[in-house]
């Protein structure tokens, strides 16, 4: 039986992945999460009594803790979700992004290398070596911005434009280097914008839903015509699953949803669905270094690993809005927890 260490498993994507894996497999899942503002055990109440699930509160920068976890649970797989992930926060203060996303990933890599006792020759194996693998969860933002045409492929040069994306690109390069230098069996996945249940309400879709429900102004950066490719979190989990089990060691896989939408169109769709007025929209000063367009080419994962998203954006956004309507207590609790140490701005967005 595999023993999988999932780091950052109490966050939005990580918690959805933990539930996905426990439902599909009989693997042991060890969830390591520091429970910062965006991580909550409320995301995992339906699995906390599962005999294959263990939660440990801790920091991926804590080498001694990681060594104890690897030894006690005989970890053979790492899925690294742990990261500071909000662009605005990285602009306001980049140091924590450097510390967590880069130094944390390095510490995790180094402990995995020491415990798995790999050799440089291992990098030439396309299969699991001794059943071990390290999967780094990254983002399309490491590629920078696109013009009106084209899509990011796995060969697109890294050109990050924010401290957040720079930290993720740096972490990706460390992961790659541990494969090339030490033979660590790795994969890197780079996804487009995720949406779905349990997403912290500072991100576009849950923020707009929550503000609409409370008749709070909807802050839209610049002209709102920034374009993103949207991927339902369940489809993202499916993609990671395929990469984990079938991905060629050492390879990068883009995971996209084939759903390019302008931010303002999503805002207006949420307004219409909730029966609100577009007068709630408030155009605000654009974010520094705001990338204009992202789009993922997922040909590689589709052709090599048979990845096919199950959600259309229309079905996914409807399900997501319904979830937030039914779970307003979850949103209120998350915001209350955060506001104790982080004042809420006029737009309802957390800026601490």
Order of alpha helices (4+ residues) and beta strands (2+ residues): beta-alpha-beta-beta-alpha-beta-alpha-alpha-beta-alpha-beta-beta-alpha-beta-beta-alpha-beta-beta-alpha-beta-alpha-alpha-alpha
